[in-house]
Amino acid sequence: MSNNQTKQAPVAKVRCYPVQAAIWKNETAKGTFHTVTFSRTYKKENGEYGDTDSFSGAQLLQLAHVAQKAYDKAEALTRAARIAEGDAQAEDDAVTDYPETTSENSDDEGPF
């Protein structure tokens, strides 16, 4: 990175210790969108903290939880940016009310 460039910071973070998601803003000619990166904090043998993108089996549920929250946040940020940019479709998407799937209206008996 050159001296005149600054390191971009994420526009939002979602955490469920030790898992976190960083949400990044991307501006293109087609409009604004957001991407997400995931990491896990761990303590090194020397007592310092580090980050990795590797997750154990037990941490996968935390990762799934963080991923859902990050998806919701990234979608809301993208929708707001697109509305601010004058994207009429984003405004229509924001008012569309989709029914939630519940055990009462779902014919799927499995956990997934």
N, C-alpha and C positions, 0 to 999 in steps of 0.2 A: 504494500500500500504506500503510495507516495505521500509526501508531507502535506499536500493540499487536500487529501481525501480524509474523511473521518469515517470511523467504523459505525455502521448503521446499527441501531439498537432495535430489538423487537418492539412492536407497538403494543403488545400485551403478552402476559404470561399466565399459564394455568398450572397450579401445583397440587400435588397430592404426594407429600414427602415419601420417598425420595425421588419420585418421578415428576418431571415438569415438561411443559410444552411451551415453546416460544413461537409467537405468531408474528410473521414478517409481512410488511406491506410491499407490494410490487405494482408499480405504475407503468403501464404500457400504452401504446397507441389505441389499443382496443378497450382500455379502461383499467380500473384498479381491481386487483384481486389480492388474496392473502394466502400465504403458504405456512406450513407448520413444521417445526423440527422438534424432536423428542430427545430427552436426555435423562440420565439418572445420576444423582449425586452419591458419592461414596467417600469413605474416610480411608486415606492411605495409611500404610504402616508407620509413616513418620508423623502422623497426626494431622496432616494437611488434607483438605477436601479436594476432590477432583470430580470430573464429569465423564460419563461414558454414554454410548448409545446402545449398550448391551443390557438386556433384561433377563432376570431369572424367571423360572416358571411361576413362582409365587408373586412376582411383580407384574405379571401380564394383566391381571385384573385391575391393578392400579393404572397401568398403561391404557387399558380400555376405557376406564373412567375418565382419565385425563384427555384421551383422544376425543371422546364424546363432547366434553366441555369445550375443548379447543375447536372442534368442528362448529359448535353452536356460536362461539365467539367470533371465529373467522368469517362465518357466513353473515353474521350481523354487521361486522365491520365492512365487509365487501358490499353488502346491500346498502348500507349508509353512504359509503363512498360513491357507489354508482348512482344513487338518488341525487347526491350533491352534484354529480357530473351531468345530471339531466337525463339519465337512462329511465325511460318510461316503463320498460319491462321490469326493472328492479322495483319500481313503485307498485306495480301490479303483483309481483311476487310477495311483497311485504304484507299485502292485505289478504292473500289467499290463506284460507284456514283449512288445513288438512286434518281429518279426524285421526286421533291417536288410536293405536292398536291396543286393545285391552283383552283380558281373558274372556270377556263377554262377547266381543265381536270378532274374535280370532278363531279360525278353524285349525290353527297349528297347535298341536299339543306338545311339541318338543321345546327344549330350552332355547333354540336358535331360530 
